[in-house]
């Protein structure tokens, strides 16, 4: 028995490339929009994701002022290729004593189950905390962006769970070293 679609064709440049090549196919207001610098990280996230850093870090660990949040899916080939880059970013953050005190890294796995996440941890693909988004609720609240996504968030002062987006990037990181330096500069300058 064969499940799924037959004769599926992938656009080489991905969803965003297809949109760029076919600008009239989807009106601008219907296009997915990732929260960008200056935006508030969506407060309308479903309940499991509201106190994301507390849920990820656990009750005994201190919350950080900054959160580097990545969003991926095990169903996305590009995401799987990008995981080692994110893992390297995490290693660089934990090796940097200044960053470690102010920044945490975590991920949300869109449409992934706890079993998928356990496999990723077991195989060593991911060393930072991940939350499963089995029904894609967080993914939908973020506007169903092209995956993978990585965002640097800053906790708003006086507000426990709201964040301001400082940096955001959709798709592959073309220059991970440059992105790391941007993150480092943004965190240490505030």
N, C-alpha and C positions, 0 to 999 in steps of 0.2 A: 504494500500500500504506500503510495507516495502522497505526502502532504505538502501544501504550500502552492505557490503560483508556478505556472509553467511559462517558459520562455521569457523570463524577466531580464530586462536590459538595464544596466547601470550607467548613469551619465558619468563620464570620467572625472569631471570637475566637481561632482557631488551636488547636493541640493542647492547650495548657494551659487555654484557655478551655473546650474540650470536656470535659476532665477535671473542671474545676470544676463544670460544668453537669450532669455525669453521674458523681457520686462513687462510685456502686456498680459502674460498668462495669469498673473496674480496681482490684484490692485495693491498699491503700497500699504493701505490700512489693513489688509489681510495678511501681509507678510509677517513672519515671526520676527519679533524684536527683542533682543537680549537686553536686559538692563545694562546701561552704560555708566561711565564715570559721572558721579553726582547723583545718580538715581538711588532711591531707597530700595534695598533688597526686598523683594516682594513679601509684604506682611500677610498676604493672603495664601501663604503656603499652608498645606494641610497640617493638621495637628502634630503628626509625628516629627515634622521638620521645623516647628516653631522655635524651640530652644535647641537649635542644631548643635552648637558647640557643647552644651551641657550634656546632651544625649550621647554625643560621640565621645567626649572626654570622660564622662562618668562623674559621679558626685564628688569624688575625692580630689579631682584635679582642678587647678585654677583656670578660670576662663581667661582667654587672651583678648587683647584689644583688637587684634586683626585675625582674620580667618582667610586662608587661601582655599577656596572651594572649587573642586572640579566635578564635572558632571559627565558621565560616560555611560555606555551600555555594552554588555557582553555581546549583543547582537550587531554591534557596529564594528566593522573591520578596521576602520581608521582609528577608532578608540583603542582597540587592542594593540595596534602598532604604537600608539602614543603613550600607553601606560608606562613603559620603561622611562620615557622622558619625565613623566610626572613623578615616578619613583625616584629618579635622580634629583629632581627639584626638592622632594621631601628629604632626601639624604643631605643635600646641601643646606637646607634650612636647619635641620637638627645638628649639623656640624658647626653652624654659626652661632656662637654663644649669645650675641646681641639679638639675633632674630628669634632664637628659641624662646627667649623670655617674653616676647611680644606677639609672636605669630604661631598659629596652629594651622595644620593642613588637614583637610578632610575631603571626602567625596560622597556623591550621591550616585547610585547606580540605577539608571532609568530602566524600568521593566525587568530588573534582576531580582532574583529571590535570595533568601538567606543562604541557600545551598550554592548558588552561583558565587556569592561573596566568599563563602568558606573555601570553595575551590580556588579562587583567586589568591586567597591568603596562603593556602596550603602549597600552591605552586610557586609562591614567592613573587607573584606579579605585583602585589600591592602590600606595602608595609604601613600605610597610614590608615586611619579609621574610615570605614565606609558605612553608609546607611543604604539599605535596599529601598527602592521606589517601585515596588512590585506592580502597582496599577498605573504608574506614570503620572501621579498627581503633582509631584514637585516639577517634573518635566513640563507638564501642561501649564503650571503656574508661572514658569519662566518663559512662556511663549513658544514652546516646542522648538528650541533653537537647533541649529546644525550641531551635531556632536562631533568631537568632544568640545567641552566648554570649560574654561578656567577663569575664575574671578577672584580678585583681591577685595575683601570686604573689611570695613572698619566699623566697630561697634559704635553706635551713636551714644554720646554721653547722656547719662541719666535714663536711658531707655534700655531695658534688659535684653530684649531680643531683636531689636531693629538694627540693621546695618546700612551703611552707605557704601555703594560700589565705588571703588577707586580705580580699578583696572578690570577690563573684561576682554576675553578673546574667544572667538569661535573657530573651530577647526584646528588643524595642526599648528603647533608653535614653530614657525619657520626658524627662529633663532632663540632656543631655550636659554642660552647664556645671557642674552640681552634682556629677555623677560625676567630672569632671576635678578639681574641688576636693577631693573625697574621696580620690582617688588621690594627689594632691599632698600632702595632709595626712598620709596613711598612709606615704608614702615618706619625707618629710622629717622626720617625728616619730621615726623609728627610726634 
